[in-house]
């Protein structure tokens, strides 16, 4: 299925800002679409990038070449994409089918088992929050958003190898926290 793209048409009465938007909106949207899953999110980010430019007190797009303007807008849009992924990782939306399955599964468990599952989930979130922010971001993008290393590397502007190393280190830290907690629980039980 092809996405509809509108052509940039500059009308004689357009303001310089409207002409500037029309000049860069389509290439910027194409760039952002490579980094976010939905067209709506991409469109929002494009608008946010232009608003950020207009709100910048010492920024004048006319002092830059067209290529420099687009590069600046891309940099702002990139940071907006990262912010979007961080927000969505914190939100961790679950598809309706999966949520229904989880509720049905919870009904089959005893109250003690449900409480234990929730307690384990809370502990995991506490441990995640102890990680450095860049590790938290990678773990959430990988496991909460189900993204692959190639997608994460594009979003974070890092190599796939660097993403894999960072993910491995984050998981090793979490594993270490889990082992330490298990040893503490075993020691207290004795």
BELLINLIN-V495136 format. One record per pair of residues at least 24 apart in sequence whose C-alpha atoms are under 10 Angstrom apart, sorted by the first residue. I is the first residue (numbers start at 1). J is the second residue. D is the distance in whole Angstrom. If there is no record, write none. Layout:
<<I J D> <I J D>>
This chain:
<<3 39 9> <5 29 10> <5 30 10> <16 62 9> <17 50 10> <17 54 9> <17 61 9> <17 62 10> <20 50 10> <20 61 8> <20 62 9> <20 66 9> <20 69 9> <21 46 10> <21 47 9> <21 50 7> <23 66 9> <23 70 9> <24 50 9> <24 66 9> <24 67 10> <24 69 8> <24 70 6> <24 73 8> <24 74 10> <25 49 10> <25 50 9> <25 70 9> <25 73 9> <27 70 8> <27 74 9> <28 70 7> <28 71 9> <28 73 7> <28 74 6> <28 77 8> <29 74 9> <29 77 9> <31 74 7> <31 77 9> <31 78 9> <32 74 8> <32 77 7> <32 78 7> <32 80 9> <32 81 7> <32 155 10> <33 81 10> <34 151 9> <34 154 8> <34 155 9> <35 77 10> <35 78 8> <35 81 7> <35 82 9> <35 85 9> <35 151 8> <35 152 9> <35 154 7> <35 155 6> <35 156 10> <36 78 10> <36 81 7> <36 82 9> <36 84 8> <36 85 8> <36 151 10> <36 155 8> <37 85 10> <41 81 9> <41 84 8> <42 77 9> <42 80 10> <42 81 8> <42 84 10> <44 77 10> <44 80 10> <45 76 9> <45 77 6> <45 78 9> <45 79 10> <45 80 6> <45 81 7> <45 83 10> <45 84 9> <46 73 8> <46 74 9> <46 76 9> <46 77 7> <46 78 10> <46 80 9> <46 81 10> <47 77 9> <48 73 10> <48 76 9> <48 77 8> <48 80 8> <49 73 6> <49 74 8> <49 75 9> <49 76 6> <49 77 5> <49 78 9> <49 79 9> <49 80 8> <50 76 9> <50 77 9> <52 76 8> <52 77 9> <78 154 10> <78 155 8> <78 156 9> <78 157 9> <79 155 9> <79 156 9> <81 155 7> <81 156 9> <82 137 9> <82 152 10> <82 155 7> <82 156 7> <82 157 10> <85 137 8> <85 138 10> <85 140 9> <85 141 7> <85 145 9> <85 152 10> <85 155 8> <85 156 10> <86 133 10> <86 136 9> <86 137 6> <86 138 9> <86 140 8> <86 141 8> <87 137 10> <88 140 9> <88 141 9> <88 144 9> <88 145 8> <89 136 9> <89 137 7> <89 138 9> <89 139 9> <89 140 5> <89 141 6> <89 142 9> <89 143 9> <89 144 6> <89 145 7> <90 136 10> <90 137 9> <90 140 8> <90 141 10> <90 144 9> <90 145 10> <91 144 9> <91 145 10> <92 140 8> <92 141 10> <92 143 10> <92 144 6> <92 145 7> <93 144 8> <93 145 8> <94 144 9> <94 145 9> <123 178 9> <123 181 10> <124 174 8> <124 177 10> <124 178 9> <127 173 9> <127 174 7> <127 175 10> <127 177 7> <127 178 9> <128 170 9> <128 171 10> <128 173 9> <128 174 7> <130 173 10> <130 174 9> <130 177 10> <131 170 7> <131 171 10> <131 173 8> <131 174 8> <132 170 9> <134 166 8> <134 167 10> <134 170 9> <135 163 9> <135 166 7> <135 167 7> <135 168 10> <135 169 8> <135 170 6> <135 171 9> <135 173 10> <136 166 10> <136 167 9> <136 170 8> <137 167 10> <138 163 7> <138 164 9> <138 166 8> <138 167 6> <138 170 8> <139 163 10> <139 166 9> <139 167 6> <139 168 9> <139 170 7> <139 171 8> <142 167 8>>
